[in-house]
């Protein structure tokens, strides 16, 4: 399972929300499917706002469908937090569990310490897919390139609590089959 987390962390730092076909709406922004990838540990759909590209996006939604149906949302969020501690010991995070709904949410801020400098705030909401029984994770990511800017910090401070609340109630869409990168 640890190997899957390493693969996940290295392959991700993408994001998603309410979806209709190949698009999602989150926080009054429409996101279009930009990339899909099927792998043994996790299938990923990445959605970007109009005008943003995979190599330089600032906001992203993603759907992660994990191909191990033994994982619970609560356990996965805790394991995710542990892996985050190992990959970036200074990263800040908060794990929230909704035992009644059998869901978990983790929000965290992480960054690279080598070029290219990237700071990224993420929210992941984990639950079991009702149709497949597989664990799915809905992700919202907000990214800054280079040294953190005042504008990035202000937007994060202003919106963080609202984004978390939106993600906690956001419908999780179905996975969309593979699409080539734009």
C-alpha positions as CSV (number, residue, x, y, z in Angstrom):
1,X,0.0,0.0,0.0
2,X,2.9,2.4,0.7
3,X,4.2,1.9,-2.8
4,X,0.7,2.9,-4.1
5,X,0.9,6.1,-2.0
6,X,4.3,7.0,-3.4
7,X,3.0,6.4,-6.9
8,X,0.0,8.5,-6.2
9,X,1.9,11.4,-4.7
10,X,4.4,11.5,-7.6
11,X,1.8,11.1,-10.3
12,X,-0.7,13.6,-8.8
13,X,-1.0,17.1,-7.5
14,X,-4.0,17.5,-9.9
15,X,-8.1,18.2,-8.9
16,X,-12.4,17.9,-9.6
17,X,-16.1,18.4,-8.4
18,X,-19.8,18.1,-9.8
19,X,-19.4,16.6,-13.2
20,X,-21.6,16.2,-16.3
21,X,-19.8,14.2,-18.9
22,X,-16.4,15.8,-19.5
23,X,-16.9,18.8,-17.3
24,X,-17.2,19.8,-13.6
25,X,-18.3,22.9,-11.8
26,X,-16.7,23.9,-8.5
27,X,-16.8,27.2,-6.8
28,X,-18.4,28.9,-9.8
29,X,-15.6,27.7,-12.1
30,X,-16.1,25.3,-15.0
31,X,-13.5,22.6,-15.4
32,X,-13.1,20.5,-18.5
33,X,-11.6,17.0,-18.7
34,X,-7.9,17.5,-19.7
35,X,-6.4,14.1,-19.0
36,X,-7.2,10.6,-18.0
37,X,-4.9,7.8,-17.1
38,X,-5.6,4.2,-16.1
39,X,-2.9,2.5,-14.0
40,X,-2.9,-0.5,-11.7
41,X,-3.0,1.4,-8.4
42,X,-5.2,4.4,-9.5
43,X,-7.2,5.7,-12.4
44,X,-7.1,9.5,-12.7
45,X,-9.2,12.2,-14.4
46,X,-7.8,15.7,-14.3
47,X,-10.0,18.7,-15.0
48,X,-8.7,22.2,-15.7
49,X,-10.4,25.6,-16.2
50,X,-10.6,27.0,-19.7
51,X,-7.3,28.5,-20.8
52,X,-5.1,26.4,-18.4
53,X,-2.8,23.6,-19.6
54,X,-1.5,20.6,-17.8
55,X,2.0,22.0,-17.4
56,X,1.1,25.3,-15.8
57,X,-2.3,25.2,-14.2
58,X,-3.2,27.1,-11.1
59,X,-6.5,25.5,-10.2
60,X,-7.4,21.9,-10.9
61,X,-10.0,19.3,-10.0
62,X,-9.2,15.6,-10.2
63,X,-10.9,12.3,-9.6
64,X,-8.8,9.4,-8.4
65,X,-10.3,5.9,-8.5
66,X,-8.2,3.4,-6.5
67,X,-8.2,-0.1,-7.8
68,X,-7.9,-1.7,-4.3
69,X,-11.4,-2.2,-3.0
70,X,-10.2,-3.2,0.5
71,X,-9.3,0.4,1.4
72,X,-11.7,2.4,3.7
73,X,-11.9,6.2,3.3
74,X,-10.8,6.8,6.9
75,X,-7.8,4.5,6.7
76,X,-6.8,5.9,3.4
77,X,-6.9,9.5,4.6
78,X,-4.7,8.5,7.7
79,X,-2.2,6.6,5.4
80,X,-2.2,9.6,3.1
81,X,-1.3,11.9,6.0
82,X,1.5,9.6,7.1
83,X,2.9,9.5,3.5
84,X,2.7,13.3,3.4
85,X,4.7,13.5,6.6
86,X,7.4,11.3,5.0
87,X,7.6,13.2,1.7
88,X,7.4,16.7,3.2
89,X,7.9,16.7,7.0
90,X,7.0,20.4,7.1
91,X,3.8,20.2,5.3
92,X,0.7,21.2,7.2
93,X,-2.4,19.0,7.0
94,X,-5.8,18.3,8.7
95,X,-7.7,15.0,8.4
96,X,-11.5,15.2,9.0
97,X,-13.6,12.0,9.2
98,X,-17.4,11.6,8.8
99,X,-18.0,8.2,10.3
100,X,-21.7,8.3,9.6
101,X,-21.2,8.9,5.9
102,X,-18.1,6.7,5.8
103,X,-16.1,9.5,4.2
104,X,-12.8,11.3,5.0
105,X,-11.3,14.5,3.9
106,X,-7.7,15.7,4.1
107,X,-6.6,19.3,3.4
108,X,-2.9,20.1,3.2
109,X,-0.3,22.6,1.9
110,X,2.9,21.3,0.5
111,X,5.7,22.6,-1.6
112,X,8.9,21.7,-3.5
113,X,12.2,22.9,-2.1
114,X,14.1,22.6,-5.4
115,X,13.5,24.2,-8.8
116,X,10.9,24.5,-10.1
117,X,9.4,26.0,-6.9
118,X,5.8,25.0,-6.5
119,X,3.5,25.6,-3.5
120,X,0.2,23.8,-3.6
121,X,-2.9,23.6,-1.4
122,X,-5.0,20.5,-1.8
123,X,-8.3,19.1,-0.5
124,X,-9.1,15.4,-1.0
125,X,-12.4,13.9,-0.2
126,X,-12.5,10.1,0.0
127,X,-15.5,7.7,-0.1
128,X,-16.5,4.4,-1.6
129,X,-18.1,4.5,-5.0
130,X,-21.7,3.2,-4.6
131,X,-21.6,1.4,-8.0
132,X,-18.2,-0.2,-8.0
133,X,-17.3,-0.4,-4.3
134,X,-13.9,1.1,-5.1
135,X,-12.4,4.0,-3.1
136,X,-12.6,7.3,-4.9
137,X,-10.9,10.6,-4.1
138,X,-12.1,14.0,-5.3
139,X,-9.4,16.6,-5.3
140,X,-9.2,20.3,-5.6
141,X,-5.7,21.9,-6.0
142,X,-4.7,25.5,-5.9
143,X,-1.1,26.0,-7.1
144,X,1.6,28.8,-7.1
145,X,4.8,28.7,-9.2
146,X,7.9,30.3,-7.8
147,X,8.1,32.1,-4.5
148,X,4.7,32.3,-2.8
149,X,3.0,35.5,-3.9
150,X,0.9,37.7,-1.7
151,X,-2.1,37.3,-4.1
152,X,-1.9,33.5,-3.7
153,X,-1.7,33.7,0.1
154,X,-4.6,36.1,0.2
155,X,-6.8,34.0,-2.1
156,X,-6.0,30.9,0.0
157,X,-6.7,32.6,3.3
158,X,-9.9,34.1,2.0
159,X,-11.3,30.9,0.4
160,X,-9.8,27.9,2.3
161,X,-12.7,27.3,4.7
162,X,-15.3,27.7,2.0
163,X,-13.5,25.4,-0.4
164,X,-13.4,22.7,2.3
165,X,-17.1,23.1,3.0
166,X,-17.8,22.9,-0.7
167,X,-15.8,19.7,-1.1
168,X,-17.5,18.1,1.9
169,X,-20.8,18.3,0.1
170,X,-19.7,18.1,-3.5
171,X,-21.2,15.2,-5.5
172,X,-18.4,12.9,-6.7
173,X,-18.7,12.2,-10.4
174,X,-18.1,8.9,-12.2
175,X,-14.8,8.1,-13.7
176,X,-14.4,9.0,-17.4
177,X,-12.5,6.5,-19.6
178,X,-9.1,7.4,-20.9
179,X,-8.6,10.6,-22.8
180,X,-5.3,11.8,-24.2
181,X,-3.6,14.9,-22.7
182,X,-4.4,18.2,-24.2
